[in-house]
Amino acid sequence: MNFFERVGKMALGTRLRMLSELLMDDAKLVYDMYGVSLKPKWFPVFYVISQEESVSITEIAKEIGHSHPSVSKTVKEMIKEGILKEKKDQEDGRRTILLLSEKGKEIAITIKDQYIDVENAVEEMLKDTRHNIWKAIEELEYLVEQQSMVSRVMKQKKIRESKNVKIIPYEGKYKEDFKALNKSWIEKYFKMEEMDYKSLDNPESYILNRGGAILVALYKDKPVGVCALIKPDDEYYDFELAKMAVSSEVQGMGIGKLLGQAVIEHAKSLGAKKIYLESNTVLKAAISLYQKLNFKKIPGRVTPYERSNIQMELEIT
């Protein structure tokens, strides 16, 4: 069975590289056929220089989308072969410009027929395909520029791993996990305060028995995240979203978002219209998550927490 049929689309890069190598091998034969003493890898640099009166390495790199060191290496090889020459810009002595040598100019004349024949050959090949690969490559390049393959794979990794996450109601057996998970992030950035001890040491009496709720995120049945809804003393807000914590071992899997969404849905089921939270701008990832959950910054309220420097609310419609 063909390797690519077995492995599927995850070998996209390998398949494109093999196609590229196949075309490059043919390109060497084509250059020989026309008596053009160029290496195929030199072509982008040669073409840009042949079309410009004067151009620098930086300008070439930008034009062809290669790195400056890569273009610099190619230029050195072509100068050594006598195809290019360099000189200082008369208007800016700090700028080195590249030009075709006499040998390079001869190649530029010789290669014109090759350009015509290669372009016609490619056009003929494209007519024989069901799908326009040239347009497809343009689309693929655009998509990769918008979002790298690494980030796309990371997204799929999160989706797959999130299927092993369960959000469940708090039980007494998770009391130490509730405290440990929160204590870990608080002490990493700040210090434990009186209100932390009240809620973390007494979750039943301080949160649950007062009409609040706690949700626990399990990853492969291990508690890795927690979040609470606390019933505030005033009646302006229905709940305060608080004590959200996710283990550093599983951060990046989107568990915080799953917890936040689950807590908001639970608040909705209890008829909540407004949810309040407090945080600190040092916690950039947390603030970003709250914004994604549609929390909006509000003017500061009186807070019992020394570390709180931002308050946010969510209006549930």
Buried (B, 14 or more C-beta within 10 A) or exposed (E): EEEEEEEEEEBEEEEEEEEEEEEEEEBEEBBEEBEBBBBBEBBBBBBBBBEBEBBBBEBBBEBBEBEEEBBBEBBEBBBEBEBBBBEEEEEEEEEBBBBBBEBBEBBBEBBEEBEEEBEEEEEEEEEEEEEEBEEEEEEEEEEEEEEEEEEEEEEEEBEEBBEEBEBEEBEEEBBEBBBBBBBEBBEEEBEEBEBBEBBBEEBEEBBBEEEBBBBBBBBEEEBBBBBBBBBBEEEEBBBBBBBBBBBEEBEEBBBBBBBBBBBBEBBBEEEBEEBBBBBBEEBEEBBEBBEEBEBEBEEEEEEEBEBBEBBBBBEBE
